[in-house]
Amino acid sequence: MEDINIPEHCSALDPVTGLYSRQQFFNSAELLACGELPYAILVLNLDYFKQINDTAGYDAGDLVLLVVADVLRASLREGDIAAHVGKDEFVVGLWQATEGYALSVAQRIRRTLAEQAISFFDRTVRCTVSIGVAQSRPDLNAGLASAAKRASTALSRAKQSGGNRVLLADAWAVA
């Protein structure tokens, strides 16, 4: 069998959403995070996504993922990056971002998705999202992996608190 050469840009993008893949996100984010400017990481997880797939079908689930991708694109500035990194999980890198700016972006994403009615044939699907937010910590010389882990921990706490919320890492206060 002949080797098939897949263009490099294809593997860099998630096939469902067109956002960066996990690997491409972290490759790109590492380059941007090595500077001295502050950045923030948002880790997002759709609430009850399995229920959407189970009741409305996988095509409806894919449509929800596309809507989330569109909301992320519309919410980010040039230079910020977003990726679909798992079935119902996304990650966002906000460059030159203060904690307050990151929280406002996360809340805007959360509100926009909660208010969105997604029509799929004869059904209307709604989705909510939980978001963990972590800012870079140059004072601790903690890098991208640390920020992503802290944001993921905040996301877990947001989900445990009922979902449809934004939680700031380290503060554990609902934003």
N, C-alpha and C positions, 0 to 999 in steps of 0.2 A: 504494500500500500504506500502511496506517495504521501510525503509530509505535506500538510496544509499550512501555509503561512497566514496566520491571522494578523491583519494590520494592528500595529501597536495601539492605535487610538481606540480600537474596538474593545480591547481588554481593559482599557482605562475607564470605560463607561459602563454603568449598570444597564443591562438590556431592557429592563422594564421602565425605568424612570428617565434614563438619559443623563442622570447625575453621575458624578465620579463613583467609581468602585471603591471599596474599602482600601485596597492597596494604593490606588492612585491618590486618594485623599491623604493618606498618611505620608506618602512620598512627597506630595506637594506641600503639605502642612509642615513637615520637617524643615524644608527649605525656608519657609516663611517664619517659622518659630525660632530659628537660630539667631535672629537679630535681637536688638535690645528693646524694641517696641512692645508694648503690652498686647496681648491677644486673649481671646476667650474661646472656649470650646462649649458647644451645646450638644448634648446627646438627647435625642428625641425618640420616643416610643409611642406608637399608636395604642390607645386604650381599646381593648376588646376587639382587636383586629380579627382574631380567629372567629368571633361571632359574626362579623361581616362576611367573611369567607363562607362560613357554615350556613348562614341564612340567605344570603344574596348570591353566593357563588364566587368562584375565583376570578371571573372576569370583572365582577364588581369590585373585588379586592384590588385588582390591578388598576382599575379606574381610580380608586381611592389613593393608591400610591402615586399615580400621575398627578392628581390634584395636590397632594402634599408636596411633590416636587415643584409644581408650578408656584405654590405659595412660598416655598423656600426661595426660589429664583426671584420672585417679586419682592421679597423681604430683605435681600442681601445687596450690599454695595459691590462695585467692581473691586476685585481683589479678594473678597470673601469667597469661601468655597463650601460646597455642600456635597454629601455623598449618601447613597442608599447602601447601608452596610449590612443589612440583614432583612429578613422577611418583613418586619414592621419597625425597623430601627434605622434612624438617620443620624448623621453627625454633621455639624456645621463648625467652620472655623471663621471667627471674626477677627480681623487684623486691625491693629491700632484701636482696640476696643477697651473702654473702661468697663468696670463692673456694671455701672448704671446703664450704659448703652447696651451691653449684652442682655441685661434683664429686660430692657424695653423691647428689643428685637424678639426675645423669646416670648414675651407676653403678646406681642403683635401676632406672631405665628400661631400661638395657642388660641387667641381670640378669633382670628380669621378662620381657622379650621373648625372651631366649635360652632361658628355661625354659618358655615357653608353647608348648603343642601346639595348633595351630589345625586343627580338623577341618572338612573340606570334602568332603561326600558320602563317598566311600569312601577318601579320602586324608587324611593328616595332614601338614600343612605346618609347618615351623619356620622362624623367621627370626631373624637377628641384626642388630645395628645398630652403626654406628660413630658416635661423637659427638665434636665439637669444642666446647670450652668456652672462653669468653673473658669476663673481668670488665671492667666499665667502667674507664676510666683517667682519672679526674679530674685526676691529677697532670700528664697530658699534654694535658689539655683535648680528649681524643679522644672523639667522640660515638658514637652508635649505629652508624653506617655502619662506623666503624673496628672496633668490637667484633664486628660481624657478619662483617667480612672476616677478622679474626684467628681467629674461631671456625671459619670456613670453611677457612682454611689448616690449622688444627689437624685438622679433619675429613679433609682430603686426606692428611695425614701418617698419621692413624689407618688409613685405607683402605690406604695403601701398606704399612703395617706388618702387614697381614693381616686387618684388620677385627675386628669384635666387641670393640671397645675404646673407651675414653674417653681423649682427649688434651687437655691443657690448653694453650691458646695461650700463646706466649711462653716457657713452661718447656720444652716438647718432651719432657716426661717422662710416661711412661704412668701414668695414675692408676688 
